């Protein structure tokens, strides 16, 4: 019985993780939402995007 409960809990945790992840606007990599770069997985992707927009 314990095993079933743990798997069910893991499933819930995994589905919550999927919701919080989003695609990077620059490289398309999935990343966890809570970082300071709006819609980008890292500062590098953010810089590349900003640089391209300035050109």
FENDA-V97291 format. One record per residue. N is the residue number from 0. RES is the residue in three letters. SS is DSSP state (A for helix, B for strand, O for the rest). NEAR is the number of other ideal C-beta (glycine too) atoms within 12 Angstrom. Layout:
{{N & RES & SS & NEAR} {N & RES & SS & NEAR}}
//
This chain:
{{0 & UNK & O & 7} {1 & UNK & A & 8} {2 & UNK & A & 9} {3 & UNK & A & 10} {4 & UNK & A & 11} {5 & UNK & A & 12} {6 & UNK & A & 13} {7 & UNK & A & 14} {8 & UNK & A & 14} {9 & UNK & A & 14} {10 & UNK & A & 14} {11 & UNK & A & 14} {12 & UNK & A & 14} {13 & UNK & A & 14} {14 & UNK & A & 13} {15 & UNK & A & 14} {16 & UNK & A & 17} {17 & UNK & A & 14} {18 & UNK & A & 13} {19 & UNK & A & 15} {20 & UNK & B & 18} {21 & UNK & B & 21} {22 & UNK & B & 16} {23 & UNK & O & 25} {24 & UNK & O & 21} {25 & UNK & O & 24} {26 & UNK & O & 17} {27 & UNK & O & 13} {28 & UNK & O & 17} {29 & UNK & B & 15} {30 & UNK & B & 24} {31 & UNK & B & 18} {32 & UNK & O & 20} {33 & UNK & O & 12} {34 & UNK & O & 18} {35 & UNK & O & 11} {36 & UNK & O & 23} {37 & UNK & O & 18} {38 & UNK & O & 21} {39 & UNK & O & 25} {40 & UNK & O & 27} {41 & UNK & O & 20} {42 & UNK & A & 16} {43 & UNK & A & 16} {44 & UNK & A & 24} {45 & UNK & A & 23} {46 & UNK & A & 15} {47 & UNK & A & 20} {48 & UNK & A & 22} {49 & UNK & A & 18} {50 & UNK & A & 12} {51 & UNK & A & 12} {52 & UNK & A & 11} {53 & UNK & A & 8} {54 & UNK & O & 7}}
//
